[in-house]
């Protein structure tokens, strides 16, 4: 016990040195979160030096109490997030070294709390990694583990945990290849298994075709590719639906070849993903289209814009639209468009203010012509709107758009009794 007294004495002295300047004027000035966390970290450092093997519960119990006290007011700050992470690591160590089963439950719960309640915290991806490891190695829940590792790739693609997440997923470090791209390699089409549902995702434009340009010169082609990749992963991981991308890099592809991929793959759905723009800088909102003729001027204008490809000649759309195959799929395409639009609106309005529902519309989009399966085109936001455009550039918003679309796809299949 003498050791413990010494440690506490050292801690108190150190704290006095560190904080003496802060409290010299007013003895009882409450410490801010950052100061409190610094004091806790200092104490832990001293304890760790004296008990690296986590043998003395009394020392550690004192540190745990301090953190729990610090967290007890329920406020959420960066310092609180870090404290939560430190607490999780201590519990994790207790389990690792002493095999303490209560500690492993606590550690796992704390990791989950961190990446759900503090999803923007710099330690969130670390929490996902450790949660995944516990699920895989201790709880033997491979599905949860995979979901956690995938979430690092979709939610924190530029974070420092990507390499380890890829390792855990058995993916080569060069690029994430959780999605399939068919491109010109017809062999890959055979990968489809009979029982699985397949969705072809088509990120609009690419290469020299920039699509709409938005705030800070960001281009539609990049944003929609990022959303499509996230969506591909989520469909596979969350719903067991295979996704094929018409492009996974910054390349262009003629519009008719995009649906050709879907036809050759015998895909169940084709979804083209775009971002809107308008001369009216106040235009904002989400809209989903199915393929049909229309007299609506603004829909025709949008279709004209999305249909225009440099150097490409468009044939008579109205004639192609009379194609019997498409007509037969019209009803399902309308159901799909509503499922995607409803899911986007209901999920995004829960998280963001002022999401505008522009509804489900019809228009002659060339990229949808010739698809032998139900298809839709989603305009996920106005990339040139000052507020909506900026939001569209964030990883967070793109992830929410992707998860909303994944849910919409799943709901569509369920509504048809196919899942
Ligand atoms: Zn577009």
Boltz pocket constraint, residues with backbone or C-beta under 6 A from the ligand:
constraints:
  - pocket:
      binder: B
      contacts: [[A, 204], [A, 205], [A, 211], [A, 212], [A, 220], [A, 273], [A, 274], [A, 275], [A, 306]]
      max_distance: 6.0
